């Protein structure tokens, strides 16, 4: 890491939009922090406290995710278990982590040298079409909700499912309005472009994409079209560019599409992460997966800056939420590699600080009811 990048991260550390460590810990050992101490460098996950420090991470939205195939009370219970784990993790490492519910909390944690820990629910199925459950998640500390995951919900279309609603239903618009009222960020990663446009038309405060990239650069349905990026600028929101290879590399996107096609031909659900991992491993034995690069991620960052403006770009790596990652961005210690690439492309210190955390903190603050008088 160069002295310049180290100084940048010392002053304005990364506030990442999406990390799936909670689900990885559930799958690994049923959330056992004693069996897998996160204050030691580990190898079974992309994330631990040692590598967060090395990577210059000062804040993290921890995803409290359950699969889209979990419906009704099962999804609600699973989400509560995820929230419980993140809260226990923060309490277990009080010298390293600090729960953050507001932008002021984030800034307090940064000054104290602890990683500001925020919660984001990944998928509207987590509320079981109940505004009361939505309000309860907010009361427990959740500060964004992704409106869908890999499948439609009864009130919104997903990017990776057959469209049913044409975007948001009337109830879906009510969900967005209630999230605005509560101060819970509307996360538009995973949603169909029609849902993106509907949510932006309804939302009275900034929205976010917690882990998405630019569709013009890589034509994947999980990425954000240019017209939405343009609207995002007027909304005041943020697109936090992700590192997922299929979203940042055209070759990886084509390989991923072939895996999905093969799964569907066998009647398997591509939204089932366990089934997808097995199918991708089998497919890779015949057709090796292409390698994505740091430069390709930087291409997406620069495209979002060009279309939406530097005030509307951030980072949402999706560590522990995907099997493979770009070469050079293999775990949470590697954010300096991306900043180094952007330094080499002529980014100023102010623009890099906007990318790492200032934009995300502003969006969080602007979403808070107190900021609206």
LOVO-678911 format. One line per 4 residues: for each residue x, y, z of N, C-alpha, C. Coordinates in steps of 0.02 Angstrom, whole numbers, plus 50000, padded with zeros to 5 digits. Layout:
BEGIN
X:Y:Z:X:Y:Z:X:Y:Z; ...
***
This chain:
BEGIN
50042:49941:50000:50000:50000:50000:50044:50062:50000; 50030:50109:49956:50070:50170:49953:50055:50215:50013; 50101:50261:50027:50090:50308:50082:50027:50349:50069; 50016:50368:50006:49957:50409:49991:49893:50371:50006
49888:50309:49985:49828:50270:49997:49819:50258:50072; 49874:50244:50107:49870:50234:50179:49844:50297:50214; 49868:50355:50194:49844:50418:50223:49771:50430:50208; 49751:50415:50146:49681:50423:50127:49635:50380:50171
49654:50318:50179:49613:50272:50219:49616:50288:50293; 49671:50318:50315:49675:50339:50385:49626:50395:50400; 49617:50440:50351:49572:50497:50361:49500:50480:50343; 49490:50441:50290:49423:50425:50264:49420:50351:50246
49412:50308:50296:49412:50236:50284:49351:50214:50245; 49354:50154:50219:49299:50126:50180:49238:50114:50224; 49180:50136:50199:49115:50115:50227:49083:50073:50173; 49086:50007:50180:49064:49961:50129:48989:49947:50136
48955:49941:50079:48882:49934:50080:48854:49865:50091; 48897:49812:50086:48866:49745:50090:48919:49692:50103; 48908:49655:50158:48952:49599:50175:48909:49544:50206; 48917:49483:50182:48875:49427:50202:48907:49382:50254
48950:49410:50296:48983:49369:50347:48933:49333:50392; 48877:49366:50408:48829:49334:50453:48803:49268:50425; 48786:49269:50360:48762:49206:50330:48819:49155:50325; 48879:49178:50309:48936:49133:50305:48947:49099:50373
48939:49136:50427:48949:49106:50494:48893:49057:50510; 48833:49071:50487:48778:49023:50498:48795:48957:50463; 48817:48962:50400:48833:48902:50361:48895:48866:50388; 48943:48905:50413:49007:48877:50435:49000:48837:50499
48968:48867:50549:48967:48833:50614:48908:48853:50658; 48854:48877:50627:48796:48895:50667:48808:48955:50711; 48847:49003:50686:48860:49067:50721:48905:49062:50782; 48948:49012:50785:48989:49001:50845:49052:49045:50842
49052:49101:50878:49109:49147:50878:49168:49118:50916; 49156:49073:50962:49213:49042:50998:49249:48993:50953; 49212:48957:50911:49244:48908:50866:49280:48942:50808; 49260:49004:50793:49289:49040:50736:49301:49112:50757
49352:49124:50797:49365:49191:50824:49383:49241:50769; 49344:49293:50764:49354:49341:50710:49409:49392:50724; 49436:49392:50784:49493:49436:50799:49559:49403:50781; 49556:49346:50747:49615:49313:50719:49606:49308:50643
49661:49309:50607:49656:49302:50534:49633:49232:50518; 49582:49227:50477:49551:49164:50460:49556:49150:50385; 49535:49090:50365:49539:49072:50294:49474:49046:50265; 49426:49029:50307:49363:49001:50282:49313:49054:50261
49327:49117:50277:49285:49173:50256:49329:49226:50223; 49296:49273:50190:49332:49330:50161:49345:49384:50214; 49314:49376:50272:49311:49431:50321:49334:49408:50390; 49375:49449:50422:49389:49445:50493:49414:49514:50514
49421:49525:50579:49438:49592:50603:49509:49612:50584; 49553:49563:50580:49623:49578:50562:49625:49606:50491; 49591:49572:50445:49593:49594:50374:49551:49657:50363; 49499:49667:50402:49463:49731:50397:49510:49789:50412
49551:49782:50463:49599:49835:50480:49650:49845:50424; 49676:49790:50399:49725:49794:50344:49695:49828:50283; 49631:49815:50270:49598:49844:50212:49575:49915:50220; 49583:49944:50279:49562:50013:50290:49487:50021:50294
49453:49971:50322:49380:49974:50328:49363:50006:50395; 49323:50059:50392:49302:50093:50453:49228:50085:50467; 49191:50060:50418:49120:50050:50427:49095:49995:50381; 49045:49957:50404:49020:49901:50365:48945:49893:50375
48907:49892:50320:48839:49867:50324:48842:49791:50323; 48825:49760:50378:48822:49687:50382:48754:49664:50356; 48754:49622:50305:48691:49597:50278:48660:49547:50325; 48595:49556:50339:48557:49507:50378:48510:49472:50328
48539:49425:50293:48509:49394:50234:48481:49325:50250; 48425:49310:50218:48401:49240:50213:48381:49228:50141; 48384:49166:50117:48370:49152:50047:48298:49172:50027; 48291:49190:49964:48225:49210:49939:48175:49152:49940
48201:49091:49942:48157:49033:49945:48125:49024:50014; 48150:49060:50064:48120:49058:50130:48062:49106:50130; 48003:49082:50145:47943:49124:50141:47910:49132:50209; 47867:49182:50214:47825:49191:50272:47863:49197:50337
47838:49163:50389:47869:49168:50455:47939:49139:50456; 47954:49091:50411:48021:49063:50408:48072:49117:50391; 48055:49159:50342:48100:49214:50323:48107:49264:50379; 48053:49280:50413:48056:49328:50468:48100:49301:50524
48089:49239:50543:48129:49208:50597:48203:49206:50577; 48217:49186:50515:48286:49183:50493:48320:49251:50495; 48283:49302:50475:48311:49370:50476:48325:49392:50548; 48281:49376:50594:48292:49392:50664:48354:49357:50691
48365:49295:50670:48425:49258:50691:48488:49291:50664; 48484:49316:50603:48541:49352:50573:48555:49417:50612; 48502:49454:50628:48510:49515:50667:48542:49499:50734; 48517:49446:50766:48543:49426:50831:48617:49412:50827
48639:49378:50773:48710:49363:50767:48751:49427:50762; 48731:49473:50719:48770:49534:50710:48774:49572:50776; 48719:49577:50813:48720:49612:50877:48766:49576:50927; 48765:49509:50926:48809:49471:50970:48882:49480:50950
48894:49482:50885:48963:49492:50860:48990:49559:50882; 48949:49611:50876:48971:49678:50897:48985:49678:50972; 48941:49647:51011:48951:49645:51084:49013:49603:51103; 49028:49552:51063:49085:49508:51076:49152:49542:51066
49153:49592:51022:49216:49627:51006:49208:49702:51016; 49195:49724:51078:49180:49795:51090:49238:49842:51076; 49299:49816:51077:49357:49859:51062:49367:49869:50987; 49334:49827:50947:49344:49828:50875:49283:49852:50836
49223:49838:50862:49161:49852:50827:49116:49896:50869; 49076:49938:50835:49028:49980:50870:48964:49982:50830; 48908:49966:50862:48843:49970:50828:48829:50042:50808; 48808:50050:50745:48793:50117:50719:48722:50118:50693
48682:50164:50719:48613:50172:50697:48602:50237:50658; 48650:50283:50664:48645:50348:50632:48712:50367:50602; 48711:50420:50561:48773:50446:50533:48819:50471:50589; 48791:50502:50641:48833:50524:50697:48866:50464:50731
48830:50408:50737:48860:50348:50766:48919:50324:50724; 48912:50327:50658:48967:50307:50614:49028:50351:50626; 49017:50416:50629:49073:50462:50639:49105:50453:50708; 49064:50440:50758:49091:50426:50825:49135:50364:50825
49112:50312:50790:49151:50250:50787:49217:50261:50751; 49215:50300:50696:49277:50313:50660:49327:50350:50704; 49302:50399:50743:49347:50436:50787:49376:50391:50842; 49337:50342:50863:49360:50296:50915:49403:50240:50888
49410:50236:50823:49451:50183:50793:49417:50116:50792; 49350:50115:50795:49313:50052:50790:49276:50049:50724; 49260:49989:50702:49223:49981:50639:49149:49992:50652; 49122:50045:50622:49050:50059:50629:49011:50002:50597
48966:49973:50635:48930:49913:50612:48856:49929:50604; 48834:49929:50541:48764:49942:50523:48733:49878:50497; 48667:49875:50497:48631:49815:50475:48589:49831:50413; 48591:49786:50365:48549:49792:50306:48514:49726:50291
48448:49728:50284:48410:49667:50268:48409:49658:50192; 48427:49598:50169:48433:49586:50097:48372:49548:50071; 48321:49586:50053:48262:49555:50022:48198:49570:50059; 48148:49596:50023:48084:49613:50053:48045:49554:50078
48065:49492:50058:48032:49433:50086:48042:49429:50162; 48092:49465:50187:48106:49464:50259:48051:49496:50301; 48006:49536:50270:47953:49568:50310:47886:49533:50301; 47883:49482:50258:47821:49444:50248:47761:49490:50234
47774:49540:50191:47722:49588:50169:47687:49622:50228; 47725:49637:50281:47697:49668:50341:47736:49731:50359; 47701:49788:50360:47733:49850:50381:47751:49847:50455; 47714:49809:50494:47731:49801:50565:47799:49767:50573
47811:49715:50532:47877:49682:50534:47931:49729:50511; 47917:49768:50459:47965:49818:50436:47984:49865:50492; 47934:49890:50528:47948:49937:50583:47988:49902:50639; 47974:49839:50650:48010:49801:50701:48083:49792:50682
48096:49777:50618:48166:49771:50596:48203:49837:50606; 48170:49892:50591:48201:49957:50602:48216:49968:50675; 48169:49950:50718:48179:49958:50791:48237:49916:50816; 48251:49860:50782:48307:49817:50801:48374:49840:50772
48372:49893:50731:48435:49921:50706:48445:49917:50632; 48400:49886:50594:48410:49880:50522:48402:49948:50489; 48452:49968:50449:48451:50034:50420:48447:50035:50344; 48445:49978:50312:48421:49975:50243:48386:49908:50232
48342:49908:50182:48313:49844:50159:48315:49844:50083; 48343:49790:50056:48341:49778:49985:48270:49754:49968; 48238:49787:49920:48166:49773:49910:48152:49702:49888; 48197:49672:49849:48191:49602:49830:48259:49569:49835
48259:49502:49831:48323:49468:49820:48318:49436:49751; 48332:49373:49744:48335:49342:49677:48267:49327:49648; 48214:49331:49689:48147:49316:49665:48101:49375:49681; 48047:49380:49642:47996:49430:49656:47968:49421:49726
47944:49476:49755:47902:49473:49815:47832:49493:49793; 47782:49484:49835:47714:49498:49813:47701:49571:49794; 47750:49614:49807:47739:49685:49794:47795:49718:49753; 47843:49679:49727:47898:49708:49688:47931:49655:49645
47953:49676:49586:47987:49631:49539:48063:49631:49552; 48091:49572:49547:48164:49562:49553:48197:49565:49485; 48262:49581:49485:48301:49583:49423:48309:49514:49392; 48305:49462:49433:48322:49395:49409:48263:49347:49413
48203:49374:49405:48142:49333:49403:48099:49359:49345; 48051:49319:49324:48005:49342:49271:47961:49397:49299; 47955:49454:49264:47916:49510:49290:47842:49492:49298; 47814:49515:49353:47744:49503:49369:47706:49568:49380
47738:49615:49414:47703:49676:49436:47717:49737:49392; 47768:49732:49349:47788:49791:49312:47824:49842:49354; 47855:49820:49408:47890:49865:49454:47864:49856:49524; 47838:49910:49554:47808:49908:49621:47732:49906:49616
47701:49870:49661:47628:49874:49669:47612:49934:49714; 47548:49947:49725:47528:50000:49771:47556:49988:49841; 47554:49924:49862:47582:49909:49928:47658:49919:49928; 47690:49903:49872:47762:49915:49867:47779:49989:49875
47737:50032:49847:47747:50104:49856:47737:50124:49929; 47690:50091:49963:47680:50104:50034:47741:50083:50074; 47773:50027:50054:47834:50005:50088:47888:50059:50082; 47897:50085:50022:47948:50137:50012:47932:50198:50054
47870:50219:50055:47851:50278:50095:47863:50266:50170; 47847:50206:50193:47858:50191:50264:47932:50188:50280; 47972:50161:50236:48044:50161:50246:48071:50232:50249; 48047:50275:50205:48066:50346:50207:48048:50376:50275
47988:50363:50299:47966:50391:50362:48009:50368:50420; 48026:50304:50420:48065:50275:50474:48137:50298:50474; 48164:50311:50415:48236:50322:50408:48273:50258:50393; 48241:50214:50354:48272:50153:50331:48284:50161:50256
48347:50157:50235:48364:50167:50166:48332:50115:50120; 48307:50138:50064:48279:50094:50012:48337:50070:49969; 48352:50006:49972:48407:49977:49934:48379:49945:49870; 48405:49967:49813:48380:49944:49748:48425:49894:49713
48476:49869:49747:48512:49812:49719:48463:49753:49716; 48472:49711:49667:48431:49650:49657:48363:49664:49625; 48340:49726:49619:48273:49737:49593:48275:49748:49518; 48217:49736:49486:48211:49749:49414:48217:49824:49400
48237:49840:49339:48244:49911:49321:48178:49948:49329; 48122:49914:49315:48057:49946:49325:48045:49963:49398; 48067:49918:49443:48061:49930:49514:48106:49988:49535; 48167:49990:49508:48211:50047:49522:48177:50113:49506
48149:50116:49446:48118:50179:49423:48058:50197:49466; 48017:50147:49483:47959:50161:49525:47980:50186:49594; 48029:50154:49623:48051:50173:49690:48080:50244:49690; 48119:50260:49639:48147:50327:49634:48092:50379:49626
48038:50361:49591:47983:50408:49581:47945:50420:49646; 47945:50370:49691:47907:50376:49754:47949:50405:49810; 48013:50386:49813:48053:50403:49871:48065:50478:49877; 48056:50504:49937:48067:50575:49951:48136:50588:49980
48175:50535:49991:48243:50541:50018:48290:50498:49975; 48355:50506:49984:48402:50467:49943:48392:50392:49951; 48403:50356:49895:48403:50283:49895:48474:50259:49886; 48483:50194:49890:48550:50166:49881:48547:50102:49839
48603:50087:49808:48617:50021:49781:48675:49995:49824; 48662:49946:49866:48713:49925:49915:48769:49885:49883; 48754:49851:49827:48806:49811:49794:48784:49797:49722; 48793:49846:49679:48777:49840:49608:48828:49879:49567
48833:49862:49503:48880:49896:49459:48842:49925:49399; 48877:49945:49347:48848:49983:49292:48830:49938:49234; 48767:49941:49212:48744:49896:49159:48775:49912:49092; 48791:49975:49080:48823:49993:49016:48891:49960:49009
48926:49951:49064:48993:49921:49062:48988:49845:49059; 48943:49815:49099:48931:49743:49097:48855:49732:49097; 48831:49703:49043:48759:49697:49033:48732:49637:49073; 48721:49650:49137:48692:49599:49181:48631:49631:49214
48576:49593:49223:48515:49622:49251:48523:49648:49322; 48575:49626:49357:48588:49651:49425:48620:49721:49426; 48640:49745:49368:48673:49809:49365:48625:49866:49349; 48648:49927:49355:48606:49986:49353:48610:50020:49284
48553:50029:49250:48554:50063:49185:48572:50137:49192; 48596:50166:49138:48617:50236:49141:48561:50284:49158; 48500:50272:49133:48446:50319:49149:48431:50319:49224; 48440:50262:49256:48429:50259:49329:48486:50295:49365
48548:50286:49341:48604:50322:49371:48594:50397:49365; 48568:50420:49309:48555:50491:49300:48502:50516:49350; 48450:50476:49359:48397:50494:49406:48423:50492:49478; 48469:50445:49491:48499:50439:49558:48532:50504:49579
48563:50538:49532:48597:50602:49548:48547:50652:49575; 48489:50658:49542:48438:50704:49565:48407:50684:49631; 48406:50619:49645:48378:50593:49707:48426:50603:49766; 48491:50609:49751:48541:50615:49804:48569:50550:49829
48552:50495:49795:48571:50429:49819:48641:50407:49800; 48654:50341:49808:48721:50315:49798:48718:50246:49766; 48763:50233:49719:48774:50167:49691:48841:50142:49716; 48839:50090:49757:48899:50061:49788:48921:50003:49745
48974:50014:49707:48996:49967:49656:49021:49903:49689; 48998:49847:49662:49015:49782:49691:49073:49749:49653; 49100:49697:49684:49157:49661:49656:49138:49594:49625; 49075:49576:49627:49053:49510:49602:49074:49501:49529
49113:49450:49513:49140:49444:49445:49088:49447:49389; 49031:49414:49399:48980:49414:49346:48950:49483:49334; 48958:49528:49382:48930:49595:49375:48981:49645:49349; 49045:49626:49349:49096:49675:49327:49134:49653:49265
49126:49591:49244:49162:49565:49185:49112:49534:49137; 49114:49555:49074:49069:49526:49025:49081:49452:49015; 49144:49431:49014:49159:49360:49006:49132:49320:49065; 49138:49347:49126:49111:49312:49185:49035:49312:49184
49005:49366:49159:48932:49369:49154:48906:49316:49106; 48941:49306:49050:48920:49255:49002:48928:49185:49031; 48982:49175:49068:48994:49110:49100:48939:49097:49152; 48922:49147:49191:48870:49140:49241:48802:49124:49209
48787:49158:49153:48724:49145:49118:48721:49072:49094; 48778:49045:49073:48779:48975:49051:48765:48928:49109; 48791:48944:49168:48777:48903:49227:48703:48905:49244; 48674:48965:49242:48603:48973:49258:48560:48935:49208
48578:48939:49143:48540:48903:49092:48543:48828:49104; 48602:48803:49123:48610:48732:49136:48568:48711:49196; 48565:48753:49247:48525:48737:49306:48451:48734:49288; 48427:48783:49251:48357:48784:49232:48339:48724:49189
48386:48703:49146:48373:48645:49104:48363:48582:49145; 48394:48580:49205:48387:48523:49249:48334:48534:49303; 48297:48589:49298:48244:48602:49346:48268:48628:49413; 48330:48653:49415:48358:48680:49478:48345:48755:49483
48343:48780:49543:48331:48851:49556:48397:48889:49561; 48412:48934:49513:48475:48972:49517:48478:49018:49577; 48421:49034:49607:48421:49076:49666:48440:49040:49730; 48444:48974:49727:48466:48934:49784:48543:48934:49784
48572:48971:49832:48644:48981:49830:48683:48916:49836; 48658:48869:49876:48693:48805:49883:48692:48767:49817; 48633:48766:49785:48627:48731:49721:48670:48765:49667; 48670:48832:49669:48711:48869:49619:48785:48854:49628
48808:48853:49690:48879:48839:49703:48898:48770:49676; 48855:48721:49688:48869:48654:49663:48869:48652:49587; 48820:48685:49556:48815:48685:49483:48874:48722:49452; 48894:48778:49482:48951:48816:49456:49016:48776:49461
49024:48740:49517:49083:48698:49524:49086:48643:49472; 49029:48613:49458:49027:48560:49407:49040:48589:49338; 49010:48648:49324:49019:48680:49258:49092:48700:49248; 49125:48723:49302:49194:48746:49297:49242:48689:49279
49222:48628:49293:49265:48571:49274:49269:48564:49198; 49216:48586:49164:49216:48583:49090:49238:48649:49059; 49215:48705:49089:49230:48771:49062:49255:48814:49120; 49320:48824:49126:49346:48864:49181:49316:48935:49182
49302:48959:49242:49274:49026:49248:49327:49078:49230; 49309:49128:49189:49356:49182:49174:49374:49220:49237; 49428:49258:49234:49452:49296:49292:49435:49369:49283; 49401:49398:49332:49388:49470:49333:49448:49505:49364
49453:49571:49353:49512:49608:49375:49493:49671:49414; 49542:49697:49450:49533:49761:49485:49517:49816:49435; 49551:49815:49378:49539:49866:49328:49467:49867:49304; 49436:49808:49298:49366:49806:49277:49320:49835:49329
49334:49823:49393:49295:49855:49446:49303:49930:49442; 49364:49953:49431:49376:50025:49425:49339:50055:49365; 49331:50017:49312:49293:50041:49254:49221:50056:49275; 49192:50014:49317:49124:50025:49341:49120:50087:49387
49169:50093:49431:49171:50151:49475:49174:50215:49434; 49217:50215:49384:49224:50275:49343:49161:50289:49302; 49127:50237:49279:49066:50248:49241:49011:50278:49285; 49004:50253:49346:48954:50282:49391:48971:50354:49405
49035:50369:49416:49055:50439:49427:49038:50482:49367; 49050:50456:49307:49038:50495:49246:48964:50509:49237; 48920:50460:49250:48849:50468:49235:48811:50500:49293; 48823:50476:49354:48786:50501:49412:48821:50559:49447
48888:50560:49443:48927:50610:49478:48965:50580:49536; 49021:50611:49553:49064:50583:49604:49030:50582:49673; 48978:50623:49683:48943:50623:49747:48897:50563:49756; 48894:50519:49705:48843:50466:49706:48873:50397:49695
48937:50389:49710:48970:50325:49700:49001:50302:49766; 48998:50236:49779:49027:50207:49838:49051:50137:49823; 49064:50098:49876:49091:50031:49869:49048:49982:49909; 49028:49927:49876:48990:49874:49909:49016:49807:49886
49069:49784:49917:49107:49727:49891:49070:49662:49883; 49023:49647:49929:48988:49582:49932:49035:49525:49953; 49083:49541:49996:49125:49488:50024:49083:49439:50064; 49102:49376:50060:49067:49319:50090:48997:49309:50062
48982:49343:50007:48918:49333:49973:48926:49303:49905; 48987:49289:49884:48999:49256:49820:49060:49211:49826; 49062:49161:49784:49114:49110:49789:49182:49136:49765; 49182:49171:49709:49245:49196:49681:49244:49272:49678
49303:49301:49673:49311:49373:49672:49364:49392:49621; 49366:49455:49601:49417:49476:49553:49488:49465:49579; 49533:49451:49534:49603:49443:49552:49628:49509:49583; 49655:49505:49643:49678:49564:49678:49629:49592:49727
49567:49566:49727:49515:49588:49774:49485:49527:49809; 49528:49484:49834:49505:49419:49859:49474:49420:49929; 49487:49471:49968:49458:49474:50036:49457:49547:50059; 49435:49558:50121:49424:49627:50144:49488:49666:50157
49545:49634:50150:49609:49669:50157:49629:49706:50094; 49592:49698:50040:49617:49718:49974:49588:49783:49946; 49547:49818:49984:49521:49882:49958:49576:49929:49934; 49635:49931:49966:49688:49975:49941:49707:49963:49868
49697:49901:49843:49714:49887:49773:49669:49927:49726; 49605:49932:49744:49559:49971:49703:49576:50045:49706; 49591:50070:49765:49609:50141:49771:49674:50156:49734; 49721:50110:49736:49783:50120:49699:49769:50125:49624
49725:50082:49599:49706:50085:49528:49675:50153:49511; 49634:50179:49555:49602:50243:49542:49651:50301:49549; 49698:50295:49595:49752:50345:49599:49791:50347:49533; 49806:50289:49506:49842:50285:49443:49802:50316:49385
49735:50318:49393:49692:50347:49341:49680:50422:49353; 49712:50450:49404:49708:50522:49414:49656:50547:49462; 49627:50502:49503:49577:50524:49552:49609:50568:49605; 49574:50621:49624:49597:50665:49677:49583:50636:49745
49615:50662:49796:49603:50639:49864:49530:50651:49884; 49502:50708:49865:49433:50723:49883:49385:50674:49850; 49398:50657:49786:49354:50610:49752:49359:50540:49783; 49419:50521:49802:49428:50455:49834:49394:50453:49902
49397:50508:49939:49363:50510:50004:49287:50507:49996; 49262:50539:49943:49190:50534:49929:49171:50461:49916; 49213:50426:49879:49200:50356:49863:49203:50312:49924; 49254:50320:49966:49264:50273:50021:49211:50279:50075
49193:50340:50095:49145:50345:50150:49102:50408:50152; 49126:50462:50124:49089:50525:50134:49021:50523:50101; 49016:50494:50042:48950:50490:50009:48902:50447:50050; 48927:50390:50073:48884:50344:50111:48859:50376:50176
48903:50412:50210:48883:50445:50272:48831:50499:50257; 48841:50537:50203:48792:50589:50185:48724:50558:50170; 48723:50504:50131:48659:50472:50114:48625:50446:50176; 48663:50415:50221:48634:50392:50284:48604:50450:50323
48641:50505:50328:48616:50563:50365:48554:50592:50333; 48554:50597:50267:48498:50627:50232:48435:50584:50236; 48443:50520:50252:48385:50475:50258:48353:50479:50327; 48388:50509:50376:48364:50509:50444:48308:50559:50454
48256:50540:50490:48201:50587:50501:48224:50653:50533; 48273:50650:50577:48296:50711:50610:48325:50761:50561; 48354:50736:50506:48384:50781:50457:48332:50819:50417; 48269:50797:50422:48216:50829:50384:48174:50876:50427
48199:50891:50485:48165:50938:50529:48107:50907:50566
***
